[in-house]
Amino acid sequence: MQRFILGIVALACCITLVARAQKADKPAAKAPAAAAAPAAGAEPAKMDCGKMIADHAVFPAKLAELHTTIADGMEAHIKWMSANKDKESKAEVAGLKKMVKPMRDLAASLKKQATEMEKAKDWAPAPHDMKAMPAAAGEAMTKQMALEKELGAMITRDAAEMDKMMKQMQTGGGGGGK
């Protein structure tokens, strides 16, 4: 169980970093990399970044749902382990209690972010002069893509481990818990 909790904390930290990067670089980070620079004297191409951002609102929304579920699981675990009077169980309960509120706060923040991102669908497409795009925008987009791939792999591994644990628990083999 301790490994699970540490994994969840690490996941929360990674998600927080991704969410902050998206918030700081929304318009530039979502611009398609393949957009061509306009010909000399031509108007810059209009890009519908608002639609792209709104389409990505599903990510913080789903992460909010995940973190709410994790907090629910922590509270259920607290109730279960609170019946034990040994020192280790008490320490586990105390540690979990410290994590529940921040987990719920993170879920609320992610839900709020998803709502704000959904509003971007109403933005009119705006001209983007790709020659004037700052290097930092491209670098942030590249880093975001790498973090998304890394996070996807982490979540896939964690889901596989959770699946194994659930199967052990269902067959009476425990799962590392008490």
PLY file of the C-alpha trace (Angstrom):
ply
format ascii 1.0
element vertex 178
property float x
property float y
property float z
element edge 177
property int vertex1
property int vertex2
end_header
0.00 0.00 0.00
2.86 2.37 0.79
4.21 1.86 -2.76
0.77 2.73 -4.13
0.54 5.91 -2.08
4.05 7.01 -3.09
3.11 6.36 -6.72
0.00 8.49 -6.37
2.00 11.33 -4.81
4.53 11.15 -7.65
1.68 11.13 -10.17
0.11 14.18 -8.52
3.42 16.06 -8.71
3.80 15.24 -12.40
0.22 16.27 -13.14
0.73 19.55 -11.29
3.80 20.32 -13.42
1.92 19.56 -16.65
-1.08 21.66 -15.56
1.15 24.61 -14.70
2.96 24.37 -18.03
-0.35 24.30 -19.90
-1.71 27.26 -17.95
1.41 29.36 -18.56
1.72 28.59 -22.26
-1.83 27.87 -23.45
-2.01 29.72 -26.79
1.59 29.16 -27.90
1.79 25.58 -26.61
-1.26 24.46 -28.55
-0.30 25.97 -31.90
0.31 23.24 -34.49
4.02 22.77 -35.14
3.44 22.18 -38.85
1.85 25.58 -39.53
3.63 27.22 -42.43
4.93 30.76 -42.26
3.02 33.13 -44.53
4.56 34.27 -47.79
6.23 37.67 -47.76
3.57 40.37 -47.44
0.81 37.81 -46.79
-1.39 37.82 -43.72
-0.34 35.33 -41.03
-2.48 32.19 -40.98
-5.38 32.24 -38.54
-5.26 29.39 -36.11
-8.10 28.12 -33.95
-6.14 27.71 -30.72
-9.32 28.17 -28.70
-10.83 25.03 -30.21
-7.61 23.10 -29.59
-7.50 24.23 -25.97
-11.18 23.44 -25.46
-10.62 19.99 -26.96
-7.89 19.41 -24.37
-10.19 20.26 -21.44
-10.97 16.55 -21.19
-7.51 15.97 -19.68
-7.83 18.07 -16.52
-11.47 16.98 -16.24
-10.48 13.29 -16.27
-7.57 13.95 -13.91
-9.98 15.70 -11.54
-12.20 12.62 -11.60
-9.15 10.40 -10.96
-7.97 12.50 -8.01
-11.45 12.58 -6.49
-11.57 8.79 -6.76
-8.10 8.50 -5.20
-9.23 10.71 -2.29
-12.35 8.55 -1.89
-10.13 5.47 -1.79
-7.86 7.07 0.79
-10.85 7.87 3.01
-12.14 4.31 2.72
-8.65 3.04 3.57
-8.53 5.35 6.60
-11.83 3.94 7.88
-10.62 0.39 7.32
-7.23 0.88 8.99
-8.56 3.00 11.87
-9.85 -0.16 13.53
-6.25 -1.30 14.03
-4.49 -0.05 17.15
-0.88 -0.93 16.28
1.72 1.78 15.76
2.19 1.09 12.03
-1.54 1.29 11.27
-1.88 4.53 13.22
1.04 6.01 11.28
-0.51 4.92 7.98
-3.86 6.47 8.92
-2.17 9.70 10.01
-0.23 9.89 6.74
-3.32 9.26 4.64
-5.30 11.89 6.53
-2.66 14.48 5.56
-3.09 13.60 1.89
-6.88 13.60 1.47
-7.55 17.36 1.55
-4.67 18.28 -0.80
-5.84 15.53 -3.16
-9.38 16.96 -3.15
-7.99 20.49 -3.59
-5.99 19.31 -6.60
-9.12 17.70 -8.07
-11.08 20.94 -7.59
-8.31 22.97 -9.21
-8.17 20.61 -12.19
-11.96 20.77 -12.60
-11.81 24.58 -12.53
-9.03 24.52 -15.14
-11.10 22.23 -17.38
-14.03 24.67 -17.15
-11.79 27.59 -18.13
-10.32 25.61 -21.03
-13.81 24.74 -22.31
-14.57 28.47 -22.56
-11.76 28.82 -25.10
-14.04 27.28 -27.76
-15.64 30.72 -28.08
-12.39 32.43 -29.05
-12.21 33.60 -32.65
-9.30 32.21 -34.68
-6.39 34.64 -34.46
-3.52 35.36 -36.86
-0.26 33.63 -35.87
2.96 34.88 -37.44
5.03 31.71 -37.12
8.23 33.62 -37.94
7.66 35.70 -34.80
6.96 32.74 -32.53
9.36 32.84 -29.59
11.68 29.86 -29.18
10.31 29.38 -25.66
6.86 28.52 -27.12
8.28 25.72 -29.26
10.44 24.49 -26.39
7.45 24.40 -24.04
5.42 22.48 -26.62
8.24 19.94 -27.07
8.56 19.53 -23.31
4.78 19.17 -22.96
4.73 16.38 -25.54
7.55 14.54 -23.75
5.79 14.91 -20.39
2.50 13.66 -21.85
4.24 10.57 -23.24
6.01 9.95 -19.94
2.82 10.46 -17.95
0.90 8.12 -20.25
3.49 5.39 -19.72
3.44 5.95 -15.95
-0.33 5.70 -15.79
-0.33 2.56 -17.94
2.24 0.89 -15.66
0.32 1.92 -12.53
-2.97 0.61 -13.93
-1.30 -2.75 -14.68
0.07 -2.93 -11.12
-3.33 -2.01 -9.68
-4.94 -4.70 -11.83
-2.52 -7.31 -10.43
-3.17 -6.13 -6.89
-6.96 -6.27 -7.35
-6.73 -9.80 -8.73
-4.62 -10.87 -5.72
-7.10 -9.29 -3.34
-10.06 -10.95 -5.06
-8.44 -14.39 -4.81
-7.62 -13.85 -1.12
-3.92 -13.35 -1.73
-3.85 -9.91 -0.16
-2.24 -7.15 -2.08
0.39 -5.81 0.17
-2.20 -4.19 2.42
-2.94 -4.99 6.04
0 1
1 2
2 3
3 4
4 5
5 6
6 7
7 8
8 9
9 10
10 11
11 12
12 13
13 14
14 15
15 16
16 17
17 18
18 19
19 20
20 21
21 22
22 23
23 24
24 25
25 26
26 27
27 28
28 29
29 30
30 31
31 32
32 33
33 34
34 35
35 36
36 37
37 38
38 39
39 40
40 41
41 42
42 43
43 44
44 45
45 46
46 47
47 48
48 49
49 50
50 51
51 52
52 53
53 54
54 55
55 56
56 57
57 58
58 59
59 60
60 61
61 62
62 63
63 64
64 65
65 66
66 67
67 68
68 69
69 70
70 71
71 72
72 73
73 74
74 75
75 76
76 77
77 78
78 79
79 80
80 81
81 82
82 83
83 84
84 85
85 86
86 87
87 88
88 89
89 90
90 91
91 92
92 93
93 94
94 95
95 96
96 97
97 98
98 99
99 100
100 101
101 102
102 103
103 104
104 105
105 106
106 107
107 108
108 109
109 110
110 111
111 112
112 113
113 114
114 115
115 116
116 117
117 118
118 119
119 120
120 121
121 122
122 123
123 124
124 125
125 126
126 127
127 128
128 129
129 130
130 131
131 132
132 133
133 134
134 135
135 136
136 137
137 138
138 139
139 140
140 141
141 142
142 143
143 144
144 145
145 146
146 147
147 148
148 149
149 150
150 151
151 152
152 153
153 154
154 155
155 156
156 157
157 158
158 159
159 160
160 161
161 162
162 163
163 164
164 165
165 166
166 167
167 168
168 169
169 170
170 171
171 172
172 173
173 174
174 175
175 176
176 177
